[in-house]
Every structure is written in C-alpha cells, then in structure tokens.
C-alpha cells in the first residue's frame, strides 16, 4: 500500500478558483458589508440590553423588585422583554435578509453556477 493515501490533501488543490475570484468581486464585498452592517450593531444592541438586565438584577434589586401591576415586578417585565427582543430581532433580520441580502446572494449564486459550467 502506498503512503500517499495517508498524506493530507494539499491545501492548494482544495481551493475553488471561481469562488476565490467571486470573493474579491464588488458584489461579494457588498453582500458582506450589508450583512455586517446589520448583524454587528444588532448583536451589540442585544448584548447591551441583556447585560443591562443582568446588571440591574444583580446590583439594583430594589429597583427590579418594584411592583408594577399586582405581583408583576420590573424584573419579570424585563425578563419577558428579553424574549420579545429575541423574536423581534429574528423577525427584523428575516425581513432585512429577504430585502437586502437574498437578491444579491442569488445573483452571486447564479454567477458561481455559470462560472462552474464554463
């Protein structure tokens, strides 16, 4: 048996020249810019909101225990709002993706498939 079968694949042989060319295209760069333009600020905003909840829960228990309606206090409301925020962000990302990312991604996919055929 040859020892070549046990050698790892040469990394240069696994590169796709069509993908490498597309990754440098203006459309691909724009797709990444749009994606990052939504995801990074949304992540920072959500993590800040979540950390505010944790910080207030740990270091402002008097504030968080204020009763709002009956036995419902501010901590419970903030906790429920964490779930609401999660679903709202998922919905906003879905709409953003459909409107701003998917059309460009489809075009890039078509270009990639066309490049593979030729």
GISULUR-V584376 format. One record per residue. N is the residue number from 0. SS is DSSP state (H for helix, E for strand, L for the rest). PHI is phi as a letter, one per 30 degrees, with the letter a starting at -180 (999 if undefined). NEAR is the number of other C-alpha atoms within 8 Angstrom. Layout:
# GISULUR-V584376
n:ss:phi:near
N:SS:PHI:NEAR
N:SS:PHI:NEAR
This chain:
# GISULUR-V584376
n:ss:phi:near
0:L:999:2
1:L:d:4
2:H:d:6
3:H:d:5
4:H:d:5
5:H:c:5
6:L:d:6
7:L:d:4
8:L:d:6
9:L:d:6
10:H:d:6
11:H:d:5
12:H:d:6
13:H:c:7
14:L:d:7
15:L:c:6
16:H:d:6
17:H:d:9
18:H:d:8
19:H:e:9
20:H:d:8
21:H:d:10
22:H:d:8
23:L:c:8
24:L:d:8
25:H:d:6
26:H:d:8
27:H:d:11
28:H:d:10
29:H:d:8
30:H:d:11
31:H:d:8
32:H:d:8
33:H:d:10
34:H:e:9
35:H:d:8
36:H:d:8
37:H:c:9
38:H:d:8
39:H:d:8
40:H:d:8
41:H:d:9
42:H:d:8
43:H:d:8
44:H:d:8
45:H:d:9
46:H:d:8
47:H:d:8
48:H:d:8
49:H:d:9
50:H:d:8
51:H:d:8
52:H:d:11
53:H:d:8
54:H:d:9
55:H:d:11
56:H:d:10
57:H:d:7
58:H:c:6
59:L:b:9
60:H:d:9
61:H:d:6
62:H:d:8
63:H:d:11
64:L:c:9
65:L:d:8
66:E:d:9
67:E:c:8
68:E:b:6
69:L:h:5
70:L:c:6
71:E:d:9
72:E:c:12
73:H:d:12
74:H:d:10
75:H:d:8
76:H:d:9
77:H:d:9
78:H:d:9
79:H:d:8
80:H:d:8
81:H:d:9
82:H:d:8
83:H:e:8
84:H:d:9
85:H:d:8
86:H:d:8
87:H:d:8
88:H:d:9
89:H:d:8
90:H:d:8
91:H:d:8
92:H:d:9
93:H:d:8
94:H:d:8
95:H:d:9
96:H:d:9
97:H:d:9
98:H:d:8
99:H:c:9
100:H:c:12
101:H:e:9
102:H:e:9
103:H:d:10
104:H:d:9
105:H:d:8
106:H:d:8
107:H:d:11
108:H:d:8
109:H:d:8
110:H:d:8
111:H:d:11
112:H:d:8
113:H:d:8
114:H:d:8
115:H:d:7
116:H:d:5
117:L:d:4
